[in-house]
Amino acid sequence: MKGQTRESMEEEEEEEERRSEKQRIERAERAERRDVRAERRDLLLINVRARPCGCGGSSSNSLSSSSADYYKDIISSLPDCLLTHILSFLPTRASVATSILSNRWRSLWKLVPVLDLDQRLLFTRLDTDYPGPTRTNSNFSFLDAVSNIWALRNAIPLSKLRLHWTSNCDSFLVDTWVQDTLLRGGLQELDLYISTGPNPPLEMPTTLFFCSTLVSLILTGAILLNPPASASASTFPSLRILVIGGVQYAKHNSISTLLAACPVLQDLSLIVSTSNFSGLGECAGKVNVIVLIPTLKTLYVQWSADDCWLYKLQINTPALEWFRFVGGLGEDVVLENLPNLVEAVIELEDDDLNSVDYAKRVLDFSRPLLNVQSLKLSIEDAEIFCNPYEDGIPMFHNLSSLMFYGELHPDWFAWDVVLLMLCQAPKLQILAFKLTLEDQSYRSDFKRHYHLKEEFYVPECLSSHLTTFYYKGFSGHGIEMELVRYVLKEAKVLKTMKITIESNLGSKAKHRIHKKLMNFRRSSRTCQIEFDEGHLDLYPHAVLVL
Amino acid sequence: MSNTSENPKPSSSSAKMTLKTSDNELFEVEEAVAMKFCTVKQYFEDEKDSDVAARGSTTVIPLPNVHSAVLATLISYGKKLPQSNAVADNHEEEETKKKERKKYEQGLLKNLMPGELLDLISAANYLDFKEGLEFFNQALADHIQNKSVEYVRKFFGIKNDYEPHEEEKYREEYAWAFEGVDED
């Protein structure tokens, strides 16, 4: 990667000449098309360069080189604004590297209004004495790279700043960058993920809350948010995406204040845990989080189950289409007005599953979810939806796709509950499982004999609607086999069954599974079974000829 | 998009427009797709303002900077984009459409020569076709991202006009940027 010698450069040039000659001959064979193309390219280049593109400068490359050259190197003759636009799609490191391509490209990277630096992608070695494996010969620290760029780039306003610095972050430097960027105006995307170790978090400058051009704001890690009380709907009039993960909040109502300042928000992810309010003290009152955003389409809430009595969460979002909830249902969680919800992904983490009060909370929580078309559930939560309301068993009348994920335990026969849920989804078409077996050391426990009692009522959807069945993480244990056997037997209109076998199984084991499954009785004659795991080795004893 | 134009038109959603390319080929395109090319949209709206009597399907919009092969690809890409004024499909149909779109996109990029990709980017830029510009720019960026400088030069036919000592100097200045990329 060092500079080339004169000879090798000449060789390279010769090779390039040879190749271009070949290209020209090929094109000559399609004579008419080539001429038309050449004409059009002339036009394109002339018009593209003549058109005022508002970038102030134009391509500095002279096209005085022979017409054969422009054939080879169209890209360098594109105007600055188009090239910098292309470069803006690259992480900054790659963009800086283009400065070596040719003179034309030397300073282009400095004009790109995007800074995208991710420490984990740039270097695996950390700044300090990291005992672990390092990328060979990395002599550079992230701090070097960052300072280098900041010093050399032109001070043009940034439209996107993305900085992931999770090891020994110099928060003073980050603060300088952020303040400078905000001051120049025009910022549309800000994505910060930092970790300050034992040092205090980086407090976001107040100027952030006056950035009316912001469209996407992603803040994760050791950051302190203190939205001013004066924040209103005119604070973030353009913000569509907001992701807040594990940041600290200065006040109890910080989150609510922030949400109230986003009138056109479409996507919200909120990850909250007790430690995020650590500076506030318990006596200061409950934390109120009110998500009352009429434009919101997707919502992800991760809500720590610890101390959930401290929080009040209220969600009322009529335009919501996708909802994911991971965490605990505190005493004060209200979910209402979700008529447009298409998919829900739920994973509850509470411990007090036996209390009556909790059951009621779950029912209230799940009521607005009954109309969804697609539901993804942690398998341990399946039971929760099987409890009856006062007015009967909850039915998922619109549900066409149901997926269970999580862990299977040897001492709990999950399929009974799964069947119960299937009875509540009469129109189900797709049933999927993405499961792992709990703790490999219990493998022997899984060898028990499992049997789904046949005299149970067969869920209606199996007889009439189910067309697709997926199982990911299949390892051939009795419990898994039993489920597949049952479905194959009862699903009368099944068309596709796709089993993804665990990749760490040997080819003999895979072959055995394959054979056994193919022998199960199928009530649907059109059913195809697919095994997904690359190719199945059907001839395990064949010798590989290398 | 048709639902954001100032004049409420009684036309059906399948109103068509004709676009003429640099090589004098005519393309009949559904209005919803053509409107994604903001240059076309602007032209169309200017035409409306100038109160041309016989509008609609008889208007031919000239695109002297775009070749037919390039326009064909851009139109095809534009058709595959989710239509903003379409009735929300149910979850199934949406998932299927997404998968189809991904497959189409992969197929599109697979055999694309660098020159063709640049033509698409230039044309999308001229037409002010935001989704197309983003897609092809991203494709280009993805392709050259972790490749060595030598590879990128060869790929685009860029002639290295640096003196060896100059190149050496810049490689050292930004040494951290050159660590660990594929030689390919």
Interface residues (C-beta under 8 A of the other chain):
Chain A: M1 K2 G3 Q4 T5 R6 M9 E16 S20 V36 R37 E39 R40 R41 L43 L44 N47 V48 R51 D69 Y71 K72 D73 I74 I75 S76 L78 L82 H85 I86 L87 S88 F89 L90 P91 R93 A94 V96 A97 T98 S99 I100 L101 S102 N103 R104 W105 R106 L122 F123 R135 N137 S138 N139 F140 D144 A145 N148 V342 E343 Q373 S374 S400 S401 Q429 I430
Chain B: S22 D23 P64 N65 H67 N90 H91 E92 P114 G115 L118 D119 I121 S122 A123 N125 Y126 L133 N137 Q138 L140 A141 I144 Q145 N146 S148 V149 V152 R153 K154 F156 G157 I158 K159 N160 D161 Y162 P164 H165 E167 E168 Y170 R171 E173 Y174 A175 W176 A177 F178 E179 G180 V181
